[in-house]
Amino acid sequence: MGDGQTVSIMSPRVLQAFLWPIHNVLLCCWIVLILTTTCLGSMATMCRTLLFGAKRTNAPLGRLFAEEVLPSAPPPPAPGGGPHG
């Protein structure tokens, strides 16, 4: 580059350097959209069950918590039951 060579504006490296951050932003937006719709759907189902009852909605809260509302991390190991315990 220092020898009088110029870099084309549309070279593949420049294009990739421009598109990579946009790709990451779009992935983050997609993840937020999925998380938001999942949370709103679960909240709507739980509110419907609380308002109308489990018999009418056929969705008891226990089943909702067991199937839809899950922790994102695995539970911690029991005291003394771990591989290093």
C-alpha positions as CSV (number, residue, x, y, z in Angstrom):
1,M,0.0,0.0,0.0
2,G,2.8,2.4,0.7
3,D,4.3,1.9,-2.7
4,G,1.7,3.9,-4.6
5,Q,-0.8,1.2,-4.7
6,T,-4.4,2.1,-4.2
7,V,-7.1,-0.1,-2.6
8,S,-10.4,-0.3,-4.6
9,I,-13.4,0.9,-2.6
10,M,-15.3,-2.2,-3.7
11,S,-12.6,-4.8,-3.0
12,P,-13.8,-8.0,-1.3
13,R,-11.9,-7.1,1.9
14,V,-13.5,-3.6,2.2
15,L,-16.9,-5.1,1.4
16,Q,-16.5,-7.8,4.1
17,A,-15.3,-5.2,6.6
18,F,-18.4,-3.2,5.9
19,L,-20.9,-6.1,5.9
20,W,-19.7,-8.0,9.0
21,P,-20.9,-5.4,11.6
22,I,-24.2,-5.1,9.8
23,H,-24.5,-8.9,9.9
24,N,-23.9,-8.9,13.6
25,V,-26.4,-6.2,14.2
26,L,-29.0,-8.1,12.2
27,L,-28.3,-11.3,14.2
28,C,-28.8,-9.4,17.4
29,C,-32.1,-8.0,16.2
30,W,-33.3,-11.4,15.2
31,I,-32.4,-12.8,18.7
32,V,-34.1,-10.0,20.4
33,L,-37.2,-10.5,18.2
34,I,-37.3,-14.2,19.0
35,L,-36.8,-13.6,22.8
36,T,-39.4,-10.9,22.9
37,T,-42.1,-12.8,21.0
38,T,-41.4,-15.9,23.2
39,C,-41.7,-13.9,26.4
40,L,-44.9,-12.1,25.2
41,G,-46.5,-15.4,24.1
42,S,-45.7,-17.1,27.4
43,M,-47.0,-14.1,29.4
44,A,-50.2,-14.1,27.3
45,T,-50.8,-17.8,27.9
46,M,-50.1,-17.4,31.6
47,C,-52.4,-14.4,31.9
48,R,-55.2,-16.2,30.0
49,T,-54.8,-19.2,32.3
50,L,-55.0,-16.9,35.4
51,L,-58.0,-15.0,34.1
52,F,-60.1,-17.9,32.7
53,G,-58.8,-20.9,34.6
54,A,-56.9,-24.0,33.6
55,K,-60.0,-26.0,32.8
56,R,-61.1,-23.5,30.1
57,T,-57.7,-22.9,28.6
58,N,-56.5,-26.4,28.9
59,A,-53.1,-25.0,30.0
60,P,-52.4,-25.5,33.8
61,L,-49.7,-23.2,35.1
62,G,-47.6,-26.1,36.3
63,R,-47.4,-27.4,32.7
64,L,-46.6,-23.9,31.4
65,F,-43.8,-23.5,33.9
66,A,-42.5,-27.0,33.1
67,E,-42.7,-26.6,29.3
68,E,-42.4,-23.0,28.3
69,V,-40.7,-21.1,31.1
70,L,-37.2,-22.7,31.3
71,P,-34.0,-21.4,32.8
72,S,-31.3,-20.6,30.2
73,A,-28.5,-22.1,32.4
74,P,-28.3,-25.6,33.7
75,P,-29.0,-26.0,37.5
76,P,-26.0,-26.0,39.8
77,P,-24.8,-29.3,41.0
78,A,-25.9,-30.6,44.3
79,P,-23.5,-30.0,47.2
80,G,-20.9,-32.8,47.4
81,G,-22.3,-34.3,44.2
82,G,-20.0,-32.6,41.7
83,P,-17.1,-34.2,39.9
84,H,-14.6,-32.4,42.2
85,G,-16.6,-32.8,45.4
